[in-house]
């Protein structure tokens, strides 16, 4: 009898243990389910890394303004996640950018890294993006190789070769046979020189001289004089946006260079709004290739420009459209993941996105994670007494040609 009682007690104890285990599993599942909505309601933290001080201050302001405008227009809650911006100033230093990114990931628990006005910033942070598996949205930096440095990078701006290879071929087609190049001595400038030269010489053109000028606070006077002395048929120019186009414009004006004496070609930054004000009528006839100008004639762009002007009393520029479309990538990807913010989910959701941007139809290349877009050729003319870039031709749905060649 005692043996049966003991056996029964053991059986009952076993059943109790199993019941407790089942209740424990159910309790854990219930806790997880109860915690899921709370997790979904956690803020989505976006770490913005930009040179808010230094020579690229205005570029950062334009990008940041567009980011704020996008959030104002589309709300600050996406897929149940409230958007929280954390700004960090790297003053244009790659080392500072890397340190800021590490602090954002480790101390601030940032879900996404974004911004990156210049290439050195983006390249400095790329490794961390890969190691931490964080989505990194490059809103301007345009050197072709950037997206190859981390599988979690997506770019909402442009690549230099995307613009310049199309442009080099067109310049030869326009009748120019020899040209002098002047570019900033850093990765995008070298990208521009290489890409333009490749296409121009492949078509049959000749480069009669080339100059690379310092990125930091250059005095363009001596360089412009060397071009004047060489007397080329034309000059091709690349300098970054921000303060430099206006400084270059000043040197051109002082040395008497204008498009009636020498054909001037360049990437769009050299005729952005501030540069045009600096050059005055000497800018008339300059031809550039670019992906965006606030004068682009489309319904979406007119609404964007009107809203931007209403908020900030100025026109948007290339930095603005890169920031605006970068936020579109983040919002659209987050909606596709249902609020999941891990790097794997977000980058998968970003691939293949397509939408109508203020610059025209765009999409994210599923292979390279670069933007596919139109390249516009523009000529500086007076419209209603105001200097502006007037589009006269375009190449549609242009991919980055560097990665296209790499894939072959």
VENTA-V389782 format. One line per field, one symbol per residue. ss: DSSP state (@ for helix, = for strand, . for the rest). phi: phi as a letter, one per 40 degrees, with the letter a starting at -180 (. if undefined). psi: psi as a letter, one per 40 degrees, with the letter a starting at -180 (. if undefined). A space follows every 50 residues. Layout:
# VENTA-V389782
ss->???
phi->???
psi->???
This chain:
# VENTA-V389782
ss->.@@@@@@@@@@@@@@@@@@@@@@@@@@@@@@@@@@@@@@@...======= ......@@@@@@@@@@@@@@@@@@..==..=========....@@@@@@@ @@@@@@.....====...@@@@@@@@@@@@@@..====.....@@@@@@. ..===....@@@@@@@@@@@@@@....=======..@@@@@@@@@@@@@@ @@@..========.......@@@@@@@@@@...=====.....@@@@@@@ @@@@@.......=====@@@@.@@@@@@@@@@@...====........@@ @@@@@@@@@@@@.....@@@@@@@@@@@@@@@@@@@@.....@@@@@@@@ ...====..=====......=============..=============.. @@@@@@@.
phi->.ccccccccccccccccccccccccccccccccccccccccccccbccba ccbhcbdcccccccdccccccccbgbbbfgbccbcbcbccfgcdccdccc ccccccccfccbbahgcbddcccccddcdcccfbdbbccadbcdcdccca cbcbbbbabdcdcccccdccdccchcbbabbbbccadcccdcdccccdcc ccchcbcciabbbdccfcccdccccccdccfccabbbbbcchccdcccdc cccccgcaccbacbbacddcbcdccccccgcccdgcbbbacaaccdcacc cccccccccccbfaccbdccccccccccdccccccccghcbcdccccccc cgdaaccdchcbabccccgccbacbbcbbcbcbggbcacbcbaabcfccc cccccccc
psi->ddddddddddddddddddddddddddddddddddddddddeiihhhhhhi geiaefdddddddddddddddddeiehhfehhhhhhhhhefehddddddd dddddddefhdihibgdiddddddeddddddefhhhhhedhehdedeeeh eehiheciiddddddddddddddeehdiihihiigidddddddddddddd ddeeihheiihhiidhfiheddddddddddfidiihhhiiibdddddddd ddddefhieedhhhiiiddefidddddddaeeehehhihieiieehgidd dddddddddddefiiiadddddddddddddddddddefeheidddddddd heihihideahiihhddeeiihiihhhihhihhfehhihhheiihifhih dddddde.
